Amino acid sequence: MLYVACEGESTEPDYLQYLNEQFGDGDEKGRQPFRIQPVYRRNGLTPSGAVAAARQAADEDEAWALFDRDRWDDIPQAIKAAAENGIEIAFSNPSFDLWLLLHFQPFGGAQGGSSKLVVEKLRQAKNAEAFHAYDKRGDKSIKGSRRDALKGREGVAVAHARSLVAACAHGLCKPADAKTEPVDRAGEPWSYQDWAARAGHARSCPVLQRDPSTDVWRLLVALGIGERAGGARRDR
């Protein structure tokens, strides 16, 4: 059981339920069963709010917070709070929409916090016809044909996301340095720099300058879905 608090109230919770349904029972190759409990609020949460909600809901269980760059100015504070409480971060710059796009194609180029081009690419991507009307009239759900379009592409998305770490403008970021093993939430607090570096970026790489990037791949790898970081297997 793990708790994942989401900034958004639709797309991310829908996606987490998809992971439960598609992969939650485990498999014959030894991938362990899991259950994600999405935590979200009507009208969404700030990054700091997502971290606080994850802490409250999870108690001492494994906890994650998913949030985007978007317009928020409290991201450093959110990561500091996450480090102090052992709450994993899945930060997307500019938005979670990037993670969806990476299921269908690679992507690069700084976006300055705007998701406009990412969404346009997602609507036009090959094999992503189900997303043709994504975010039109406010429809950002991940259900039905959109879930079907994502199936079987998790490994591709992980590989594309890892490539973005390797291509980071900072120059010292390495996806092989990413960490996905669970931490002892009752142990000593982590530093901001070390916690932010669990995504594979260098300790000196400013989080808000990781553009474009998405750490959602670490959640999948931690659950045994897609490529395992550094070849490590996670035991639950």
Rosetta silent file (secondary structure, phi, psi, omega in degrees, C-alpha in Angstrom):
SEQUENCE: MLYVACEGESTEPDYLQYLNEQFGDGDEKGRQPFRIQPVYRRNGLTPSGAVAAARQAADEDEAWALFDRDRWDDIPQAIKAAAENGIEIAFSNPSFDLWLLLHFQPFGGAQGGSSKLVVEKLRQAKNAEAFHAYDKRGDKSIKGSRRDALKGREGVAVAHARSLVAACAHGLCKPADAKTEPVDRAGEPWSYQDWAARAGHARSCPVLQRDPSTDVWRLLVALGIGERAGGARRDR
SCORE:     score description
SCORE:     0.000 S_00000001
   1 L     0.000  130.959  172.285    0.000    0.000    0.000 S_00000001
   2 E  -140.243  151.945 -177.740    1.254    3.436   -0.865 S_00000001
   3 E  -109.632  131.937 -179.018   -0.364    6.840   -0.813 S_00000001
   4 E  -126.791  111.080  178.532    0.093    9.282   -3.679 S_00000001
   5 E   -88.759  136.146 -172.377   -1.126   12.845   -3.229 S_00000001
   6 E  -117.803  138.760  172.378   -1.863   14.703   -6.463 S_00000001
   7 L   -63.398  -44.751 -177.914   -1.875   18.364   -7.337 S_00000001
   8 L   -84.908  163.648 -178.562   -4.615   17.730   -9.907 S_00000001
   9 L  -108.641   -0.736 -176.266   -8.078   16.355   -9.255 S_00000001
  10 L  -129.771  -68.044 -171.665   -8.643   14.461  -12.511 S_00000001
  11 H   -58.532  -54.598 -175.691   -5.717   13.411  -14.695 S_00000001
  12 H   -64.928  -47.465  176.608   -3.326   12.139  -12.042 S_00000001
  13 H   -59.650  -39.109  176.534   -5.912   10.245   -9.930 S_00000001
  14 H   -59.539  -43.626 -178.170   -7.283    8.656  -13.123 S_00000001
  15 H   -66.179  -40.174  179.473   -3.791    7.574  -14.096 S_00000001
  16 H   -64.986  -38.043  176.021   -3.066    6.106  -10.663 S_00000001
  17 H   -65.729  -35.899  174.871   -6.272    4.083  -10.817 S_00000001
  18 H   -59.822  -44.228  178.377   -5.152    2.854  -14.229 S_00000001
  19 H   -61.403  -41.768  177.026   -1.903    1.621  -12.662 S_00000001
  20 H   -57.380  -49.410 -175.013   -3.896   -0.179   -9.961 S_00000001
  21 H   -69.973  -37.775 -174.718   -6.122   -1.911  -12.498 S_00000001
  22 H   -82.703  -34.108 -170.744   -3.407   -2.739  -15.004 S_00000001
  23 H  -128.041   -9.167 -170.159   -0.545   -3.757  -12.726 S_00000001
  24 L   -63.965  -20.921 -179.227   -1.793   -3.925   -9.130 S_00000001
  25 L   -84.111   -0.816 -176.135   -2.229   -7.704   -9.055 S_00000001
  26 L    76.960 -171.467  177.626    1.439   -8.360   -9.753 S_00000001
  27 L  -151.056  175.217 -176.525    2.554  -10.882  -12.350 S_00000001
  28 L   -72.647  -10.383  179.659    4.063  -14.318  -12.850 S_00000001
  29 L   -87.991    1.555  176.048    7.540  -12.826  -13.293 S_00000001
  30 L   104.183    1.031  176.007    7.706  -11.847   -9.640 S_00000001
  31 L   -69.712  126.231 -171.416    6.460   -8.272   -9.709 S_00000001
  32 L   -76.002  147.629  175.171    4.744   -7.805   -6.373 S_00000001
  33 L   -64.351  153.962  176.881    1.098   -6.736   -5.999 S_00000001
  34 L  -149.691  165.621  174.127    0.471   -3.184   -4.876 S_00000001
  35 L  -140.338  118.332  175.864   -2.345   -0.799   -4.154 S_00000001
  36 E   -92.834  130.484  173.068   -2.069    2.940   -4.732 S_00000001
  37 E  -104.730  102.395  177.797   -4.405    5.141   -2.728 S_00000001
  38 E   -66.563  141.293  177.451   -4.757    8.450   -4.614 S_00000001
  39 E  -123.944  119.264 -178.045   -5.122   11.501   -2.381 S_00000001
  40 L  -153.536  168.727 -178.184   -6.598   14.609   -3.974 S_00000001
  41 L  -132.099  150.964  173.299   -8.956   17.481   -3.338 S_00000001
  42 L   -60.906  135.318 -176.823  -11.612   19.221   -5.349 S_00000001
  43 L    73.951    8.145  170.683  -10.042   22.199   -7.140 S_00000001
  44 L    83.447 -179.594 -179.353   -6.607   20.663   -6.649 S_00000001
  45 L  -133.734  151.380  169.136   -3.682   21.157   -4.282 S_00000001
  46 L   -74.620  164.965  174.546   -0.567   23.289   -4.258 S_00000001
  47 H   -54.476  -45.967  178.420    2.755   21.394   -4.239 S_00000001
  48 H   -64.305  -36.227  177.403    3.110   22.061   -0.516 S_00000001
  49 H   -65.627  -36.522  178.156   -0.493   21.019   -0.044 S_00000001
  50 H   -65.638  -41.570  178.262    0.163   17.750   -1.858 S_00000001
  51 H   -63.821  -45.134  179.629    3.113   16.982    0.415 S_00000001
  52 H   -63.193  -40.138  179.647    1.060   17.787    3.519 S_00000001
  53 H   -66.312  -39.078  177.804   -1.849   15.662    2.282 S_00000001
  54 H   -63.766  -43.333  179.745    0.474   12.722    1.592 S_00000001
  55 H   -61.473  -44.897 -177.407    1.975   12.978    5.059 S_00000001
  56 H   -67.137  -42.222 -175.519   -1.428   13.091    6.737 S_00000001
  57 H   -74.455  -37.344 -171.159   -2.937   10.230    4.732 S_00000001
  58 H   -84.869  -21.653 -173.170    0.005    7.859    4.775 S_00000001
  59 L    56.650 -112.054  179.685    1.074    8.102    8.399 S_00000001
  60 L  -103.361    1.995  178.877    4.209    5.899    8.284 S_00000001
  61 L   -74.249  169.601  178.729    3.378    4.110    5.020 S_00000001
  62 E   -62.160  136.906 -176.000    5.099    4.865    1.726 S_00000001
  63 E  -140.243  143.102  177.170    4.044    8.241    0.381 S_00000001
  64 E  -131.560  155.457  172.157    4.519   10.231   -2.808 S_00000001
  65 E  -127.831  126.018  177.953    3.516   13.710   -3.953 S_00000001
  66 E  -106.038  123.898  175.948    2.840   14.455   -7.631 S_00000001
  67 E  -154.164  163.287 -173.916    2.925   18.081   -8.744 S_00000001
  68 E  -110.394  168.200  173.817    3.815   20.258  -11.723 S_00000001
  69 L   -69.703  -57.819  176.860    5.873   23.369  -12.413 S_00000001
  70 L    38.135 -125.241 -175.451    2.930   25.346  -13.780 S_00000001
  71 L  -106.002    2.925 -168.495    2.489   28.622  -11.922 S_00000001
  72 L   -74.683  143.337  176.629    3.544   27.509   -8.471 S_00000001
  73 L  -115.102    6.500 -177.941    6.154   29.361   -6.424 S_00000001
  74 L  -106.065   16.647 -176.271    6.173   27.019   -3.404 S_00000001
  75 H   -63.380  -45.322  176.674    7.982   24.098   -5.044 S_00000001
  76 H   -58.166  -40.298  178.327   11.257   24.529   -3.083 S_00000001
  77 H   -65.224  -37.164  179.019    9.271   24.628    0.161 S_00000001
  78 H   -64.714  -42.721 -179.621    7.356   21.521   -0.896 S_00000001
  79 H   -67.912  -38.015  177.165   10.552   19.597   -1.604 S_00000001
  80 H   -61.078  -45.478  179.128   12.073   20.697    1.706 S_00000001
  81 H   -64.879  -38.130  178.486    9.005   19.425    3.571 S_00000001
  82 H   -64.067  -41.454  179.305    9.090   16.192    1.569 S_00000001
  83 H   -62.779  -40.048 -177.945   12.758   15.665    2.441 S_00000001
  84 H   -70.336  -21.735 -175.234   12.083   16.175    6.139 S_00000001
  85 H  -117.495    8.093  176.852    9.240   13.643    6.088 S_00000001
  86 L    65.778   33.076  179.330   10.517   11.015    3.637 S_00000001
  87 L   -99.144  119.693 -178.017    7.824   11.705    1.047 S_00000001
  88 E   -66.884  150.058 -177.842    8.922   10.876   -2.481 S_00000001
  89 E  -114.493  133.273  169.755    8.518   13.531   -5.155 S_00000001
  90 E  -121.045   88.039 -174.800    7.293   13.061   -8.713 S_00000001
  91 E   -95.224  132.479  178.241    7.829   16.540  -10.120 S_00000001
  92 E  -120.047  131.999  179.177    6.930   17.325  -13.738 S_00000001
  93 E  -127.793  108.393   16.190    8.153   20.373  -15.610 S_00000001
  94 L   -88.489  -25.825 -174.205    6.065   21.800  -17.181 S_00000001
  95 L  -160.941  170.737  177.137    3.265   19.348  -16.299 S_00000001
  96 L   -59.826  -24.225  178.148    2.061   15.772  -15.956 S_00000001
  97 H   -56.572  -30.657  178.060    0.977   16.028  -19.606 S_00000001
  98 H   -61.312  -41.745  179.407    4.651   15.545  -20.495 S_00000001
  99 H   -60.839  -40.967  177.646    4.611   12.093  -18.889 S_00000001
 100 H   -63.644  -45.171  179.984    1.635   11.117  -21.040 S_00000001
 101 H   -58.938  -37.792 -176.535    3.339   12.395  -24.206 S_00000001
 102 L   -66.271  -12.336  173.201    6.473   10.354  -23.478 S_00000001
 103 L   -69.522  -20.543 -172.955    4.423    7.179  -23.923 S_00000001
 104 L  -116.381  -23.643 -178.920    4.254    8.006  -27.624 S_00000001
 105 L  -165.974  159.336  172.661    7.376    9.976  -28.507 S_00000001
 106 L   -73.463  167.559 -179.561   10.471   11.662  -27.091 S_00000001
 107 L  -154.202  148.011  178.838   10.390   15.361  -26.358 S_00000001
 108 L  -154.567  169.384  178.773   12.928   18.071  -25.672 S_00000001
 109 L   101.228  127.645 -179.029   13.393   21.791  -25.360 S_00000001
 110 L   -60.068  139.849 -176.648   12.757   24.107  -22.435 S_00000001
 111 L  -112.396   -6.631  176.558    9.105   25.107  -22.077 S_00000001
 112 L    59.565   29.574  178.294    9.356   27.847  -19.484 S_00000001
 113 L    88.296   -3.649 -178.882    6.470   26.428  -17.461 S_00000001
 114 L   -95.110  136.038  178.710    4.041   26.306  -20.390 S_00000001
 115 L   -99.145    3.376 -173.424    2.263   23.079  -21.340 S_00000001
 116 H   -56.874  -51.084 -177.843    0.842   24.414  -24.609 S_00000001
 117 H   -68.255  -38.020  179.194    3.327   22.691  -26.928 S_00000001
 118 H   -59.603  -46.438 -179.793    3.320   19.479  -24.874 S_00000001
 119 H   -65.966  -39.699  177.705   -0.464   19.190  -25.161 S_00000001
 120 H   -60.968  -44.192  178.958   -0.361   19.989  -28.882 S_00000001
 121 H   -64.021  -39.328  179.716    2.210   17.241  -29.438 S_00000001
 122 H   -63.766  -42.668  179.523    0.135   14.784  -27.390 S_00000001
 123 H   -63.720  -29.208 -174.389   -2.970   15.477  -29.460 S_00000001
 124 H  -100.717   -4.896 -172.839   -1.015   14.898  -32.676 S_00000001
 125 L   -64.390  146.125  176.043    1.179   11.973  -31.609 S_00000001
 126 L   -63.447  136.323 -179.543    1.164    8.746  -33.585 S_00000001
 127 L    70.306   10.860  179.620   -0.965    6.039  -31.922 S_00000001
 128 L  -115.504   34.540 -177.843   -2.439    8.658  -29.568 S_00000001
 129 H   -57.334  -31.046 -179.542   -5.687    9.264  -31.430 S_00000001
 130 H   -63.476  -18.134 -179.277   -7.605    8.862  -28.153 S_00000001
 131 H   -98.974   11.960 -177.285   -5.926   12.073  -26.977 S_00000001
 132 L   -56.071  -36.581 -179.129   -7.023   14.115  -30.001 S_00000001
 133 L  -106.213   18.717 -178.450   -9.414   16.156  -27.849 S_00000001
 134 L   -59.043  131.486  179.536   -7.308   16.091  -24.682 S_00000001
 135 L    66.791   15.266  170.532   -7.753   19.259  -22.612 S_00000001
 136 H   -92.737  133.778 -175.385  -10.441   20.554  -24.929 S_00000001
 137 H    57.266   29.951  175.743  -13.450   21.747  -22.962 S_00000001
 138 H    76.305    9.687 -177.333  -11.516   20.870  -19.845 S_00000001
 139 L   -86.345   99.733  176.812  -11.434   17.122  -20.548 S_00000001
 140 L  -119.421   26.216 -179.290   -8.145   15.806  -19.150 S_00000001
 141 L   -70.717  155.984  175.210   -9.495   12.468  -17.942 S_00000001
 142 L  -121.935   83.890 -177.535   -7.541    9.239  -18.385 S_00000001
 143 L  -142.259  167.972  172.749  -10.244    6.681  -18.991 S_00000001
 144 L    52.353 -122.604 -175.165  -11.540    4.299  -21.647 S_00000001
 145 H   -64.462  -26.580  178.109   -9.727    4.610  -24.961 S_00000001
 146 H   -69.650  -39.382  174.991   -7.045    6.830  -23.441 S_00000001
 147 H   -63.555  -42.678 -179.854   -6.093    4.103  -20.984 S_00000001
 148 H   -60.050  -37.674 -178.656   -6.051    1.604  -23.835 S_00000001
 149 H   -67.420  -28.701 -179.173   -3.683    3.857  -25.789 S_00000001
 150 H   -79.959  -25.107 -172.895   -1.214    3.919  -22.872 S_00000001
 151 L   -57.807  133.654  176.916   -1.146    0.154  -22.343 S_00000001
 152 L    81.423   -0.437 -177.493    2.128   -1.516  -23.133 S_00000001
 153 L  -107.759    8.896 -176.462    3.988    1.777  -23.554 S_00000001
 154 H   -62.144  -42.676  179.711    5.195    2.167  -19.989 S_00000001
 155 H   -62.569  -38.131  177.425    8.729    1.014  -20.765 S_00000001
 156 H   -64.085  -44.673  179.656    8.978    3.489  -23.624 S_00000001
 157 H   -61.753  -42.427  178.042    7.790    6.325  -21.373 S_00000001
 158 H   -60.631  -46.313 -179.400   10.336    5.387  -18.702 S_00000001
 159 H   -61.975  -42.815  179.308   13.142    5.332  -21.279 S_00000001
 160 H   -65.498  -39.820  179.606   12.142    8.710  -22.694 S_00000001
 161 H   -66.620  -39.795  176.943   11.915   10.242  -19.202 S_00000001
 162 H   -63.723  -36.346  178.611   15.333    8.882  -18.277 S_00000001
 163 H   -63.096  -33.552  177.640   16.726   10.386  -21.472 S_00000001
 164 H   -65.969  -34.477  175.596   15.529   13.799  -20.344 S_00000001
 165 H   -64.076  -45.733 -179.138   17.615   13.431  -17.172 S_00000001
 166 H   -63.372  -30.423 -177.685   20.665   12.565  -19.272 S_00000001
 167 L   -91.068    4.345 -177.339   20.002   15.569  -21.534 S_00000001
 168 L   -55.205  137.033 -177.113   19.583   18.041  -18.670 S_00000001
 169 L   -62.643  -18.870  179.494   21.326   21.345  -19.416 S_00000001
 170 L   -60.541  -37.747  174.052   23.119   21.152  -16.068 S_00000001
 171 L    96.515  -15.538 -178.019   25.454   18.590  -17.591 S_00000001
 172 L  -116.631   13.342 -176.869   26.126   16.361  -14.578 S_00000001
 173 L   -89.291  136.010 -175.823   22.749   14.634  -14.289 S_00000001
 174 L  -136.376  121.005  179.592   22.635   10.858  -14.786 S_00000001
 175 H   -60.318  -26.996  178.835   19.502    8.685  -14.788 S_00000001
 176 H   -66.297  -17.925  179.072   21.591    5.797  -13.450 S_00000001
 177 H   -86.145   -4.152 -179.838   22.042    7.799  -10.244 S_00000001
 178 L   -65.055  150.687 -179.977   18.289    7.877   -9.593 S_00000001
 179 L  -117.394  134.344  178.888   17.010    6.098   -6.493 S_00000001
 180 L  -128.734   -4.266  179.682   13.799    4.086   -6.346 S_00000001
 181 L   -71.733  147.797 -179.242   14.245    1.910   -3.275 S_00000001
 182 L   -66.080  152.496  178.978   11.922    2.728   -0.346 S_00000001
 183 L  -111.150  159.418  175.570   13.261    4.834    2.501 S_00000001
 184 L   -82.267  105.511 -175.947   12.717    4.565    6.217 S_00000001
 185 L   -69.407  -15.399  178.258   10.315    7.414    6.863 S_00000001
 186 L   -92.256   -0.859 -178.683   11.034    7.185   10.576 S_00000001
 187 L   -80.990 -167.521 -179.238   14.761    7.653    9.987 S_00000001
 188 L   -65.596  142.397  177.770   16.859   10.793    9.914 S_00000001
 189 L   -62.128  148.974  176.935   15.538   13.613    7.688 S_00000001
 190 L   -89.392  158.780  172.407   17.202   14.061    4.316 S_00000001
 191 L   -79.086  157.300  177.612   18.712   17.294    3.079 S_00000001
 192 H   -55.018  -47.567 -175.196   16.893   19.232    0.359 S_00000001
 193 H   -64.878  -42.707 -178.951   19.744   18.627   -2.108 S_00000001
 194 H   -68.781  -37.020 -179.343   19.984   14.885   -1.495 S_00000001
 195 H   -68.954  -43.323  178.833   16.236   14.397   -1.706 S_00000001
 196 H   -65.174  -27.113 -178.873   15.955   16.364   -4.934 S_00000001
 197 H   -78.518   -7.580  178.529   18.856   14.319   -6.345 S_00000001
 198 H   -63.855  -16.779  178.258   16.915   11.059   -5.983 S_00000001
 199 H   -79.842   -2.864 -179.524   15.519   11.815   -9.445 S_00000001
 200 L    99.643   -9.958  176.223   18.993   11.307  -10.940 S_00000001
 201 L   -78.817  153.034  179.480   19.797   14.990  -11.267 S_00000001
 202 L   -63.981  153.258  179.450   22.972   16.312   -9.681 S_00000001
 203 L   -58.304  -30.627 -177.398   22.720   17.789   -6.174 S_00000001
 204 L   -89.603    3.794 -178.883   23.691   21.151   -7.652 S_00000001
 205 L   -85.061  114.555 -179.358   21.038   21.037  -10.401 S_00000001
 206 L   -61.854  130.198 -175.117   18.271   23.581   -9.553 S_00000001
 207 H   -57.984  -43.837 -175.462   14.919   21.814   -9.537 S_00000001
 208 H   -72.115  -10.088  177.544   13.059   24.567  -11.368 S_00000001
 209 H   -99.257    7.002  176.244   15.623   24.503  -14.175 S_00000001
 210 L   -84.154   78.779 -167.012   15.027   20.817  -14.957 S_00000001
 211 L  -132.350  115.169   -2.659   13.100   21.778  -18.073 S_00000001
 212 L   -87.221  156.877  176.935   11.593   19.647  -19.500 S_00000001
 213 E  -164.855  158.944  172.079   11.551   16.730  -17.085 S_00000001
 214 E  -152.104  131.670 -179.177    9.228   14.388  -15.247 S_00000001
 215 L   -95.423    7.688 -177.187   10.001   12.136  -12.303 S_00000001
 216 H   -62.004  -26.540  179.410    6.860   10.013  -12.640 S_00000001
 217 H   -58.666  -31.461 -179.549    9.003    7.266  -14.150 S_00000001
 218 H   -65.197  -35.641  177.425   10.545    6.672  -10.720 S_00000001
 219 H   -62.562  -44.282  179.948    7.146    5.763   -9.296 S_00000001
 220 H   -64.688  -44.994  179.611    6.652    3.143  -11.988 S_00000001
 221 H   -62.989  -38.789  177.946   10.123    1.699  -11.554 S_00000001
 222 H   -61.212  -27.642  179.486    9.596    1.606   -7.783 S_00000001
 223 L   -92.632    1.618  179.604    6.508   -0.528   -8.434 S_00000001
 224 L    84.701   18.431 -178.800    8.358   -2.849  -10.799 S_00000001
 225 L  -106.379  129.031  179.945    6.797   -1.374  -13.948 S_00000001
 226 L    79.367 -166.528 -176.781    9.072   -0.511  -16.868 S_00000001
 227 L   -67.653  138.235  179.189   12.835   -0.352  -16.700 S_00000001
 228 L   -89.924  127.078 -178.129   14.403   -0.711  -13.281 S_00000001
 229 H   -59.715  128.267  176.542   16.821    2.083  -12.411 S_00000001
 230 H    63.455   13.202  178.362   20.380    0.799  -12.243 S_00000001
 231 H    75.556    6.433 -175.679   19.116   -2.741  -12.726 S_00000001
 232 L   -81.035  141.753  176.746   18.053   -2.895   -9.088 S_00000001
 233 L  -100.967  138.855 -179.154   15.078   -4.952   -8.048 S_00000001
 234 L   -97.376  130.454  175.510   12.743   -3.665   -5.421 S_00000001
 235 L  -105.558  137.491 -179.662   11.510   -6.026   -2.717 S_00000001
 236 L  -114.657    0.000    0.000    8.323   -5.234   -0.864 S_00000001
